[in-house]
Amino acid sequence: MAHSNPGALSKGSKPEIMGSDLDYGRRLVPTIIDERARMGYAKPYASIPRSTDVSLGFRDVSYRELANAINRCAWWLEEKLGRSDGFETLAYIGPTDLRYIILTVATIKTGYKAFFTSPRNSIEGHEALFAENNVKSFLFPAAAPPVVKSILAKRPTPTLVVPELEEWLDGEDVPTYPYNKTYEEARYEPFIALHTSGSTGFPKTVVMTNGTIAVIDAYQKISSLGAPPTIFDQLKNTKIFVPFPPFHSAGICMILPMTVYLEMTIVMAPAAPLTAEVADAVHTFSGAEGSVLPSSVLADLVKVPEFLQNMNRLKYVSFGGGPLPKEVGEAVRTVTRPINMIGATETSPLATELVENDDWQYFRFSPYLGFEFRHFAGDLYEAVVVQDQKLDLFQGVFSTYPHLKEYPMKDLYSRHPTDPRLWLYRGRADDIIVFVNGEKLNPVTMEGVISSHPEVKGALVVGQGQFQSALLIEPRDDLETETQRRDFVERLWPTIERANRECVAHGRLAKELIIFTSAEKPMLRAGKGTIQRKLTVDLYKQEFDELYSAFETGSGERDLVLDTNDLASLQASLRQLITEISRLEIPSDDAEFFSLGVDSLHVIAISRQVNNALGRLDKSNAIAPKTIYANPTIKKLASALLSSANNVNRGATTKPEDRLEKMKSYLEQYGTDLPITARPFAQSQSSDKLTVVLTGSTGSLGSYLLDGLLADPQVTKVYCLNRRADAEERQKKIHKARGLCGWSDSDVEFLQCNFSKEYFGLSPNTYLELLQEATHILHNAWEVDFNLAIESFAGVHIRGVRQLIDFSSRSAKRASIFFVSSIGTAMNWGDKHSGEVPETILEDWDMPQAMGYAESKYVAERLLDEASRIADIPASICRVGQIAGPTTKQGMWNKQEWFPSIVASSKYLGKLPLSLGSLDKIDWIPVDILAKVLLQLLKGDRSHPNEVNGLNGTNGTNGANGHGHHTAQHSNGARVYHTVNPSKTSWTSLLPSVQKHLGSALDVVSLEQWLAALRDSSGGTPDINANPGVKLIDFYESLVPSAGRTEPSLATSKTTLHSNVLADLEPVNAQWMETWMRQWSF
């Protein structure tokens, strides 16, 4: 999108500072507050809830009240402690209320420095921070949090009890405590002292100066200097809900300097754990125009339709502090504007430009920040702030660290595929783990403690994007049995408990979240012997996914016993459970455990353990976290569990069926009551006009199918059914990147669908329009995930096929169904048969590969065949083999697939395999050619007795328009096609072109030798992007002939009769291979 004054923003140019508005960037927060109090500034500074029940209303706090409270606090500090001439440190821990704000400004006025430490730090962490800051006095409220006593026991410090908030806000007026410094005088003086997320390694103090936070004020200049507006332009003058605690930089920056500078009104959170219910209540009753939430809370909000709908009253919803699942952001943008925020304690929040809603995941950094993106590894770049005197007011980090000339942010990004100014945040260059709720963990110290055990060779703590940390152990001796691994954990557990004691609560490890390396996959290490964290985590991604999935569903061992027949016994068990998880002392069964320190992570762990113990592995009857929030004492929670137990059916669970019975049961389930019609065909469209419903158009194959349909003069319109709401925008970007054609609104209509819902989740009117218009259905949408079981495909994909059958039966033009299936449905043909797989329905249930993807497509094939036989549905099935990259210059074969990974790793190893084992036979079809084949098959099957044909078909009972329909008798079943290259070649014939591109110095070795080299390299690979084959070692080993794997040959004789493109297709050749090699840039 074009912006004004493009010259100021052109690539490589330096922005110019040409004037100012007011004195933005040189104003001090204490001065602004006093000035607004004197002038009777009308807009409230804050709106605070009157109680934990926010429906009872909010109290507005004016700038006069705030200034008077600050002055009262300043005079009180001077009375109790005297003035400070050297910015001595006053530490404070208290509830999340305005006392943090009042103390911040009062300490500035009296010459002190406030230090806010997170109550969740370990005691050792607190002790180190108090020593580092040489804390003069420790402030806390009369109702002190439990951690205060523990800190004082470890580090005796003079204390001062802070008055209640109301005493400062409602007290009588006092004289203004003077503060007359200029920006130049105060720029490098402390504004607030916070600390890094250090967690397991002791956190370090960061002192934000007045200059650090004044950049928020300076950002208001940017849009007047010819640059695009930033997120701060959106936030300005709004009433905003910010529940982040003030001891975090995001919390203090938004609640104080951002609110003051941008003239916002801050809505404070109630004194209760932040849940989706609490956030929704604030949205409903506070009058907030915007909301800034942790990613985890936002994820919970969108799960409740009412809560999601309530967000439409907000102008924006901002988030940060943790990864936001894409589906969450997509849901948010259907009701309001999502704003992605980022910053650091050292820099203050960063000025990012407002982006289009469909780019909500990306950042576009203002050129006034002075960022450079320096290559880090693979597609990752590190953001570095480079000092520029012209940008002085916008570069807060050089007020924090004035001696530096540049500052590496240690944040890693990848570039947008088409817009070079958009950047996607990918994580940290260091080892910090960010959990899904925004909490952070530095695992280094914890790993050091665990690795000190004599039986441990290496330890790696993970948890990025999860709720809790997990542990990967590399034992010195192999552990071959489950019993050996369980005994090992018991021997190691005292050491893990020691590491847990030195760690913050959200980083502590549970026994259920520990896995071990295998002898085949040792931890990846650098040359100096250090573990390569990211590479090792990538190597064990599947194992970690399965571990967290099992933990999530409660399928682990059940050590906890809950007796739901006896209240006293149940209370005792719950007390033990909560104490062990939280490591807090629960004084009585009536004690409110949230006030004692139980937090959201504890709640998740408690609910999982309870569900394990009660055998509630089904989410439909599981104890949800909200049950614990609603019953915050042991006595209440025990009563709730007893009540719930009385309402749960305790019938015996059924034994899991084997895979054949599961497939049969899904065919029976979705094949029941197939629609039967004897109606005549409607005569409403000429024979040469086709209207196609295409599913899955945004995928690799789907984009080429759409391109082919748009180029076909017979096709008058295409309806693209996709899961995502932004499919059209994504399609445009994909087509541009691949050099495919565009379209007009009259050519293509994009519809968001859900195959698990009636009418595909479309409105009745839209569904009716499709029924009237569609002549062909090209069903290409299917989730490609080889780890999922068939159950995961049934409710959407198999049911979706049944819905398409119903649609065809109802449709005015008896729309045909063309189903893109997979060679996987016939993968086991060679186990029982010789020769080629025939172009027919395979009635042997053993034929599909033993994975949910292939099994579900096999059930779909059988379902369509039955629908064709019984319900006279015109159906065709196409089993697709290996799809290669395009033959065109633009586009690219996905680098992560098995063959590109072989090429990349061969370059890394300096060795090429002479054979691909069972895949030596090359019958691949380039994706652009495959699309042409499929479209010929879609249109040109004249011999199928009940197929709807767009080319003057004459079979069956023809209407006046020439479409063939068999309405007098049932068909012989679905037509089956095979799309593999009938002109086969071998890997050895392609080797020279690969060698030519990679360099002739590569050794050509046997597959076994190549695998041995790959296995050896997995112990010290510096970059998984350079050597991606290490992730697929198990798959490659299955290709060795001795492994017994056979790839079936698919017959194509009948298919080639209907597609001259397939019949005339040449073998995969050197020219195509060279094209793919150039696209990969290996």
N, C-alpha and C positions, 0 to 999 in steps of 0.2 A: 504494500500500500504506500502511495506517495505521501510525503510530508512537505510542509513549507520549509524554505531555506535549506534545500538538499545539499548545497555546497558545504554547509557546516557539518554535515553528517557523512560525507562521502568517505569511502574506505581509505584509510591511511592519513586522513586530514586531522588536524588538531582543532578542537572546539575553541571558539573565541569568547572571552568574558567581556561583555560590552555594556556595562552599566548595572544598576541594581534596583530592586523593588524594596522600599523601606530600607532596612539595614539587614536584610536576610543573611544569616550566617555569622553575624557579629553580635547577636543579642544573647543575653544570659537569662536563664530560667528564673532565678530568684528576682531579678529586676522586673521581668514581665509580670510575674505573679503580683508583686507589690503595686505595680502600675495599674493593673486591671482592678485590683481591690480599691485603689484610690478613685478611679474613674467610674466605679459602679458598673463594671462590665456585666451585661445582662445574662449571657449564656452561662449555664452552670459548668463548673469544672468537672464534677462527677455526679453520678447517680448510684446510690448504694442501696442494696435491698434492706428492707426493715426487719426481715427475719429470714430463716432458711426457706420459708414458703414465700416465693417471690410473687405469688398472686395477691399477697397483702400489700404490695406496692413498694415503691422506691422513694428514697429521700434524696433530693437534689442538694448538692454542696456547692455553694457559690464561691467565686474567687475571694470575696471578702472573708467568708468563713475559713477558707483554706489558708489565706494569708495570715489571719489572726491565729489559727491553730499553729502555724509554723512559727510565728513570733512568740506565742506562749511557750512552745517547745524550746526555742532558742534561749529565751530568758531562763527557762528551767534548767537547761544544760549549763548555762553560765553560772547559775546559782549552785548547782550540784558539783560541777567539775571545773568551773572557771573557763576562760577563753583559751584557745590553743593558738600558738604562734607557728607550729610546725606540722599541721595537718595530722595530728595524732589520730589513731584509729579507734573508733567506737564500733564494736560488733553488735549485731542485733539479730535475734530470732524471734518470730512471733507469728500470729495468724495473718492470713492474706487480707489485710485491710489498709486503710489510708495512713496508718502510722508509719509504714515504710516510706511513703511519699513525704510526710511531714518531717520525719527524721532526716531524710536525704537533704532537703533544703535547709533545715535548721542547722545541720552540721556544717554545711557550706558557709552559712552566715557566721557561725561561731568559730570558724577556722579549723574545725575537725574534718575527718574523713570517715564517712559511714562505710562499714563493711558488712555486707549481707551474705551470710553463709547458708547453704542449703541444709535444712535439717536432715536430709537423707544421706549426707556424707557419713562415712565411717567415723568412729570416735578418733581413730588414729589420724584420719584426714583432717578433722576439726583441730586436733592438737597441732598438727603441722602448720595449718593456716593461721592459727592464733599466734604461733611462734614467728612465722614469716612476717606477719603484719604488726608484731609487737603490740598487741591489743591493750589499750589503756584501761578500758572498762567494757564489761559485757552487759548489754541491755536486753531485757526481756519483760513481758507482761507478768502480772501477778499470777495468772493461770499459765505458768510456764510449760512449754512442751517437755515431755519426758527426757529428751536428749540434752536439755540444759544441765540437768543434774549430773549426767554422765560426763559432759565436757568439763564441768568444774571439778569433778573428781580426778580427771586426768591432768588438767591444767588450771590450778587455782588462779582466779582473776577477780579483781574488784568488780562488783556488780551494781546495777542500778535498775530498779523496777520502774517500768514505763507506765504512766497513767493509762486509764481506759480511753479509747478513741473519743467517746462522747465528752469526756472531761476537757479535751483539747478543742473539739469542734463547737461545743455549746458554752464554753466559758465566756466570761465577760471580755470586752475588748481590752487589749493591752497595747502599749506603744509599739510602733513598728521597730523591729530590730534592724539596725542600719546595715545596709550592704551597698556599697557605692563603687565597686570595682568596674573597670572597663573590660571589654573583650580582650584587648591586648595584655592587660594585667593578669587576667584570670584564665587565659587560653590553656596554659599547661598545668593549671592547678586542678586538684582532684574534684571530680563530680561525684563519683561513687566507686567503691572497690567491690568487685565481684570476683569470681574464680572460674577457672576452666572446669570442664566436666571430668577431669582427672580420674575420678571414681576409684579404680583399684590401685593405680599409681596415684600418689598424693596429688590433689589438684593444686594449681598454681594461681596466684592472685593476678588479676588484670585491673589496673586502675584506669577507668574511663575519665578523661579530663573534660573540662567545659568545652574545649575545642573538638573533642571526639563526638560529643552529642550535638554540637551546634551545626554539624553538616546536615542534620535533619531540617533545620531552618533554611540552610543554603539551598537545599533541593528545590525550594519554592521558586528559585530564579530560573530553573532549567527551561521550562516551557516558554518563558519570555525571551530566551536566547536563541530561539529557532529550532530547538530540539523537540521531539515528540513528548507528549505528557507522560509523567511517571505515575506509579501507583500512588504516590503521595498527593497528587492532584485529585485522585479518586477519593482518598480518605479525608481530605481537608473539609472542615466544617460539618462533619457527620457525627452522629451519636453512635459509639462503637463499644461492643461488648468484648472485653479482654480478660479472660480467666487465667492467663499465665501468671505464676507467682512472681512477685517483685524481686526475689533473689536470683532470678534468671534475667539475662540481659534483654531478652525479648519482652519480658514483663515490665521491667523498670523503664525501658526505652519507650514502650507504647503508653504506659500509664502516666508517665511524667513528661519528658521532653517532647515526645511526639504530640501528645494531647495539648500541651501548652503552645508549641510552635504552630501546629496546624489548626488550632482553635476548635478542637474536637471536644465532645463530652464523653468521658469514659464511664462505661457501665461496669461496676465491679460485680464479681461473682459472690453468691451467698456462701456462708460458712458451712459448706457441705461438700462431699466428694463430687467432682465434676463428672457427671454422666450425661448421656444423651437426653435423658428426661429433664435434668437440670438446665441444660443448654436450651432445650426447646421451650421450657417455661420462661427463661429470660427473653428469648426471641419473642415470645407471645405477650409478655406483660410489661416489658421495660421500655418499649418504644424505640429500641435500637434500630439503627439504619444499616449497620454493618456488624460483622462478627469475625473474630480471629480465634481459631480453635486448633487444638492439637489434632493431628491427622486421625488418631484413633477414635476420638470423640466424633469427629465428622463422619468417619466410617460407620459408626453406630447410628448416627442420626439418619443417614440416607436409607437405612434398612427399614425404617418405620415410615410408611407413606404419609401419615399425618404430619410427622416431624419435617419430612422433606418438603411437603407443601407449605408448611408454615415459614420456611425459609424464603418463600417468594415475596414476603414483605420486606426483605432486606435488599439493599442496593448492591451488596457484595458480601461474599464470605471469603475470608482469607485464611490461610493455613501455613504451617511451617513446622520445623522442629522434627520432622520425621517423614519417611516416604508415604505418599498418599496413593493408594491403589487406583489404577486408572479408572476402574468402573465407578469408584466413588466420585472422582472429579467429573466424570461424564454425567452422573446423576445430578450433581450440584448445578452444573451449567444448564440443566433444563429448567431451573427455577430462578437462578440468579447468577451473578458474575463471579466466577472463582478467581481469586487473586493469589498467586504464589509469591510468598515473601522469603527473603533470605538476608542474612547479615551475620555479624560476628561481634563478640564482646569487644574485640580490638578495633572494630571499624564503625560500629553502630549499624542499624539497618541500611541496606544498600539501595540506591536509586535504580530501580528497574523500570523499563517503559511498559506502559499498558500494551498488552498483546490481544490479538483476536481470541474470542472465546474458545475456538477449536485448538488453539495453541496454548491452553492454560498450563500445561506441564512445563513449558519452556520459559526461560528468562531471556530478556533482551536488555542488556546492561547499557545504561546511559553512557555516551562517550565522555561525559564529564567526570566519570569515575577514574579514568586513566587505566583501564584494565588492559592487560595483554594475556592472551591465551597461549600457553607454551605446551608443546607436545609432551605428554607424559608416558603413555604406552598405548599401543593399539589405536583405538578411536577416542582415547581419553586425552583431555587437555587440562592443565592446571591454570587457574586464574591467578594472576600476579598483578598487584597494584604497583605501578611505576610512578614515582614522584614527579610531578610537573608543577612548577610554580604558578602557571596559569590556572591550574585547577586546585589551588591551595585550599579554598574554602570547602571543596567537595571531597577531599581525601582525609577523612577523620583519622585514619590509622597513623598518619604522621604527626598528629597531635598526641596520640597515645604513645608512639615511639618516634620522637622527633629526630633521633640519631640515624634512622634508617633512610635509604634512598629507594628501596622497593620492598614490597611485603608479599611473599607467597601466601595466598589464602589457604593453600592445602586442600582446596575444594576442586573436585574433578568433574569435568563436563564433557559431553559429546555434542557434536554439531548437528543441527537439524538437517535432514537429508536434502532439502531444497532451499532453505533460507539461511544463509551463512551468518546472520546476526542473531539467530535463535540458538540457545544453548540449553541442553537437558542436564540437570544435576544428576551425577552418578555416584557420588560418595566422597570420602576423604582420602587424601593421599597418605595420611597416617593410619593408625590402626583403630581409631575410634569406631565403635559399633553404635549405630542409631537404631533403637527399637521402634516399633510401629507407633508407639504413643509419644515419641519424641525424646524419651529418656536416653541418655548416652552412657556408654561404658568404655573405659580403657582397659582392655583385658591383659595388658602386659604383666603387671605385678601378679595377678591371679595365676597366669600361666607359669610364671617363675616359681611360685610356691608349689604348684602341682608338679612341675617338672623336677623339683628337688627330691621327690620320692625316688628311691633307688631303682624301682622297677619301671619307671617311666622314662622313655627315650625322648618323647616330645608331647606337648599339650597345646591345643588350639581352642580358644573360646570364640564362639560365633553367636550370631543372633540378629544380623542386619535385617531390618524389616519385620522381625518377629516380636512377640510379646515378652520373650524370656530368652536367656542365654542357654547355649548347649555346649557340650565339650566333646572334642575329638581327641582320643588318647592313642599315642603310638607306643605300645609296650615294648620293652627290650626283648622279651621272649614271645613267640607266637602263642596266641590263645585260640585253640582250635574248637573248643566246645562252649556252649552257652553257660554251662556250670563253671568252667574256668573263668569266663568273663565276669560272671556274677561274683565269684569269690575274689577276683581281682578288685572289683569296685569296693567290696567290703574292706579289703586291706587298705585301699587308697582313701577310703572315706574320711578318716580323721584328718588327713592332709587337706582334702577338699573343704572340710568344715573350717579348717584354719584359714584357708583362702577366702571362704565365705565371710568369716568374721571381719576380715580386713576390707570387705567390699561393700558397696552400697546395696540396698535391698533389691533393687531391680536387676542387679547383675548376678545374684547368687544362683548357684547351680543345684539342680535336683537330680536324683539318681535316675529318674526316668528319661533324662535328656543327656545321656552319655553314650557315645558309640566308639568303636575301635577301628583303627586302620587295619587293612588286610595286607598280607605279605605281598600281594600283587600290586597294591597301590600304597606304597609308603608315602609319607609326607614329602612334599616337594621342597627342596632346600637350595639356597644359593651356594656359590662356591665356598664361602667362608663358613658354611654349615648352618646358617640361620634359616628358619622355616619361612618359606614364601607363602604368606598368608592367603592372598587372594587366589593364587593358583591352586593351593591345596583345598580351599573352600570350593572352588569351581570343580575340582576333581571329585569331591564328595557331595556335590549338589543333590543328586538323587537320594543318597542315603539320608542327608539332612532333611530333605523334603518329606521322606517317608517317616522319619523320626518325629518331626513336628506334627505330621498328619495323625500319627498314632497317638501322640500326646493330646492333640486337640480333641480326638474322638474318645479319649479315655480307654484306649484298648491295651494299655500297659498292665502291669501286675497290680493287684489290689492288696496292699498291706494293711490298709485301714479297715476296721470293722465297725459298722454303725448298726446298732440295735434299735430299729424303729418301733419296737414293741415296749420299750422302757425309756421314759423321759429322762430319768436320772443318768442312766448309762449313756444315752445319746448326748446329753450335755457334757459329760466327762470326756467322751471321745472327741467332741467338737472343740472343747477347750484345749485338749492335747494337740489337735490338728492345727488350730489357729496359732497356738503358741509356737509350734515347730516351724510353721511357714513364715510367720512374721518375726519370730525371735523377739517378741514383746511379752511382757508380763501382763496377763489379764487378771486383775485383782478379784473380780467376781463375775458370776454369770449374768449380772445385771449391768455390767460396765459396758458403755458404748465404745466398741473397739476401734471405730474410725478416729475418735478423738485421741486414742492411745498411739496411733501411728499406722493402723492397717490402711493400705492404699489399694489402688486399682489392680496392681500386679498381684498383690496378695489375694484379692477377690477372685481373680482368674484361677489361681492355683487352688484355692479352697473349693471353688465350684467343680473343678476337674476331679479333685480327690473325692469329693462327696459323690459325684456321679459314678466314679469308678467303684466306690464302695457299695453303692446302691444298685450297681449293674445297669445304670441308665445310659446306655451307649447310644440310644436313639434320641436325636435332638428333640423329637416331638414330646418326650416326657422328661427331658433333662432339667436339672436345677440350673436356671440361668443366673448370671451375675446379679441381675436386678433383684432377684429374690434375697440375696445377701445384703444388698444395699438397703432393701426395704425392711430388713430384720437385723439391725446392727448390734444386737447383744446375743450372747450364747443362748440365753433362755428363749428369746424370740425366734432365733434361727432354728433351734431344736423343735419348737412348737410348729413352725412352718413346715419343717421336714416331716414331722409326724402327720400333719394334716395332708401333705402332698402324698405321703406313702399310702394313706387310706384311699386315695383316688386313683392309684396306679394299678393297672392290670398286671399281676405278677405271673401270668401264664408262662409256661416254658418257651424259650426261644427255639425257633426251628433251626435245624442243622443246615448249613450252607449247601446248596446244590452244586453238583459239578458243572463244568462249563457247558456240556452238551445240554443238560436239562435246563440250564438258564437260558440258552439260546432258544430252545423249544418253547419255553414258557413265555418268552417275549413275542415269539411268532403267534402263539395262541392268544396272548393278551391283545395284541394290536391287529390280529387277523380276524377277530370275532366280529360278526355282523357286518361283513363287507357290503358296501352299497351295491344294489342291483337295480338296473333301470332298463326299461324297454322303450323309452321315448325315442321318437325320430330325431334326427339331427337337424338343428336349426339352420336355415338357409339365409345367412346374413352377411357373408363375406366372400369376396372373390378368391379364387384358388391361389393367386400369386401374392397374397398379402398375409404376412405372419405377424403375430403379436406374441412376444416371448417373455415369460417370467424367468428371470435368471437369479439364482440364489448364489451367495458367496462371490459377488463380483469383485470385491477388493483384494482377494487373494492373488497369488502369482498367476495361476491358470485362469482365474476368473477375470482378471483385467484383460487378458488376451482374448477370452471368449466375448467380452463386451465389445472390444475393438472390432472383432470379426462381424458381430451382429450389426454394429453401426455402419460397417462398410457394405453390408448386403442390401441391395435395393428392394428385395422382397420383404424385408423386415420393416414394418411401419412404426413399431414402438417396442421398447424394452422396459419392463418393470424390474428394477433391481431390488431384491429383497435381501437386506443385510441386518445383522444384529445391532450394529451401532447406529446411533442417531446422526453421527457426523460422516456417514459413509460417502456422501456425495463429495464433500471437501477432500476426504482421503483419496477418493477415486481420481479426482482432478490432479492431485499431487503425484499419484502413482503413474497416471498416464503421461504426465509431463516428464517424469524421470525416465520412463521407458520408451519415450518417443511415440506414444500411441495417440490416436485421434481424440478430438474433443467432441462435444455434442451440444445440442440445444435442448431446452426444456420440453419441447414437443417430441423429441426423439427418445428421451429417457426420463423415467420417474423413479426416484429413490424412495423406498419405503422401509421404515424400521419395523422389523418383524420379530416374533418370538414363537418358534415352532412348538413350544410346550403349551401354548395357549390356543383356545378356540379361535378360528378364523385367522390363524397366524399372529394373533395379537393386533390385527388391524381393526379399524372401525368397520361396522357393518356396511356402510356406504362404499368404502374403499374395497372391501372384500367383494361386494356385489359388482363393482366395476370390473374387477379382475375376472369374475365369473363370466361376465358378458363379453370381454374382449380377448382373453387368452386363447391361443391356439396351441402353444407349446410351453412346457415347463422344463427348463434345463437346471437340474438340481445338482449343484456343485458344492454346496455348503456342508462341511463336516469338520468337526474339531479334529485337528491332527495332534494327538498326544498319545504316544504309544505306551505310556505308563498307566493310563486310566483303565479301569475295569469296565465291562460291558454295562454295568449298572449306571455308570456316569454318562453313557450315550443314550440310554433307553428313553428317559423322560423328555429329551429334546429331539434327538436325531431320529430314533426309530419311530417315535410318536409323530415326528414331523413328516416322515414318509407316509404314515397312515393318513395324516391330514391332507397331504397332496393327493392321495387316492380319493378321499372324500371330495376334494376340490374338483378333480377331474370328472367325477361322476356328476357333480352338480353343474359343471360349466356348460355354458350355452353351446360352445363349439367343441365339446368333448376333448379338452386339452390333453395332449399326449404328455407322458412323463418320460424324460430321458435322464437316467440316474448315472452319475459319475461314480463308479465303484473302484475297487482296488484289486490288484493282483494278489493281495493278501488274503482274499476270500478263497483262493485256490492254492495257497502256498504249500499245503500238505499233500497235494496231488501225487507227488512222486513216492510218498510213503506206501501207497496201495496200488498205484497204476504205473504203467510204462507209457511212453509216447507223450504227445502234447495234450494240454488241457483243452477239452472241446469247447466250442462256442455255444454252450448250453447251460441251463441251470444245473448246479451240482447238488444232488439230493443227499449226499453223505455229509452228516454234521461234523465229521472229523476234518473236513477239507480246510476250513479257515485257520489261519495262523493263530496261535494261542495268545492273543492280545485283544483287549476290548475294542480297539479300532477296527481290526479285521472282522471280529465276530459280529460287531454291530452292523457293519456293511453287508456281511453275509445274511444276517436276519432280514435286512432291508431288501436284498435280492429276492429272498424267498417270499417275503411279503408282497412285493410287486408282482412276482410270478403268480401267486395265488389270486391277487386282485385282477390280473389279466385273465386267468382261467375262469374264475367264479363271477367276477363283477364286470368283465368285459372292459377293463381299463386298458387303454393303449399305452403300453409300457415297454421301454427299452433299457437295457443295462449295459454299461461299458466298463469293463475291467481295464484299468490303466496301469501300465508298468512304470519303469523309471522315467521321470520327467527330467530332461536336461535343461541347460540354460538356453536362452534365445540365440538365433542365428544372426540377429541384428547387432549393430554396434552398441546401441543403448540397452539398458537392462542388465541383469546379472543373475547367474545361478547362485543361490544362497551359499555363502562361504561356510556356513556351519554344517552343511550336509556331508555325508560320508565321503563322497569322491573329492570335492574341493579340499576337504581336510587331509586326504591322502596326499594331494599335490603339495599343500602347504607344508606338511610335516616332512615330506620327501626333500623339499628344499632345505629345511632346517637340519635334517639328518645327513644330507649329502648322499642319500641312497634312494633309489627308485625300485619298487617291487616289480619283478619280472612277470608276476602273475597276480590277479585279483581273486584267485581261488575259485569258488563257486560262482563268482560274478565275472569271470573272464569273458563270457559271452556278452557282447555289447549290443543290446537291442533297444537302446535309449531313443527317445523322440524329443527333439527340442520343443520347448513350451509353446513357441509361436506356431510351429507346424502342427503340434498336437491340437491346438485350438481350432485350426482349419479342418482337421480330420473330424473332430467331434461335431463341428457345425455341419459338415457334410452328412454325417450319420444322423444328426438331429433332423435334417430336412429330407434326406433322400431315400429313406427306407420304404421302397414301393412294395416290397414283397410281404411285409408284415400284415397279416390279415386284418388287424384292427388298429393299425397305426394311423394317426392323423398326419397326412402328408401335405407339404406346402408346394409340391411340384406335380400337380395334377395326378395324384394317386388314383388308382382305379380298382383297388381291392376292396372287398366288403361291399357294403351298401353305400353308394355315393349320393350325396346331396347334389343339388344343382350347382353348388360352388366347387365341386370336385374333391372335397375332403373325403377320404375313405373312412368308413365306420362300419363295423360289423355289429349290427343290432339284432340279427335274426338268430345267431348261434354264438356260442362261446368260442374264444380263441384257443390256440394251443399253448398259450403261455407267453411270457415276456421274451422279446428278442434279446439275445446276448451278443455283445461285440467284445473284441479284444484289441486294444491299441498298444501294441509293442511294435518295434520296427521289424518288418518282415525281412529286411535286408540287414542281416546281422554281420558284425565284424568282431574282431578280437582285441583285447587290450594290447597285445604285442604290436599290432599294426598302428596303434596310436602312440606308442612309447616314443618314437623319434621326435614327434612334434612337441611332446612334453619335455624331452631332453633339450631340444633346441631352445625352448623358452627359458628353462631353468639353468641351463648350462651343461655342456657335455661332460664336465668334470664329475657329475654325479655317477656313482657306482650303481649298476643294475644288479640287484641281488634277488635271491629267492624271497618269496613272501614270508617264509619262516625267519629268514635272516633280517628282513626288514622289521618284522614284529619284535624280534629280539632287540634291535637297536632302539625301537620306539619304547619298549619297556625300560631299557636302560636310561633313556632320556627322561623318563618320568620322575626320576629322582633328583633332577637338577635343572628342570626347564625354567629359564628366566622369564618367558613370556608365553602364556597360553595362546595368544593370538598368533605367534610365530609357529607354534607346535601344537595345533588343536587336536591332532590325532590321539594325544594321550587321553583325551576324554572318551574316545571310542575304541579303546584297546579291546574290550570284551567283544564288541561287534566284529572287529577285524579278525580276532582269533577264531570267530565262528565261521569265517570264510575259508579257513584252511581245510583242504579236502578230508583230512583225517577227522575233522570235527563232525563229519556226517551231514553237513548242511547241503541241501540241493535246491537249486532255484528252478522252478518248473518252467517249461517252455509252453507258451500259449499259442494255440492255433489261430491263424488270421485269415484263412482262405475265404470264409464267408464275409468277414468284415471288409476285406479288400474289394469285394464286389460292389460295396456301397460307398467306397471312398477311393477315388482315383489318386488323391493326395497320398493316402497310406500305401496304395499299391505301387505308386511310382517313387516312393521315398527311398533315397539313397542311404547307404550306411553312414554312421557317424564317421566324419572324416577329419583330416588334419586341419583344414581351414576352420571348421567349427571349433575344434579344440583350441586352436590359437586364439580365436575370438574370446572364448571363455577365459583363457589364461590372461589375456590383456584386461578383461573386465575384473578379474580377481586382483591383478597387480601383484602377484606373488613374485 
